C-alpha cells in the first residue's frame, strides 16, 4: 500500500471518529450532559477510572464510584445499547449487572486464615 492510500484511510478513520464524537451527546446523553462542550467530553468520558474485568466468560466494565460522571456514563452506555441495530436481535438489552459501580475504598474481609 502506498503512502497516499494509507493517509487516505487514516483520514477516513479520523473523520468517522469525529462524527461519532459529535453525535454522541444527541444519542446517549440527557439533561445537562447533552450540552457539554466538545472540549469537556474527552475529560469527562475518556478519563473515567474503570476496569475491564472478565468473569464467567463475560466482560464487565467496572467504574469507580468516586468519578463525578459515573452515573452519566453508565446511563449513556445503556441508552446506546438500546438503540436499534440491524446486526443484533431486537430483544437484546444490556443487563445492569454488566455495568457495575465499584467503590474502591471498601474491601471484603479475606476468608483465608492468616
Helices and strands as residue ranges (DSSP letters): H 3-28, G 31-35, H 38-45, E 50-55, E 58-64, H 70-82, G 96-98, E 99-102
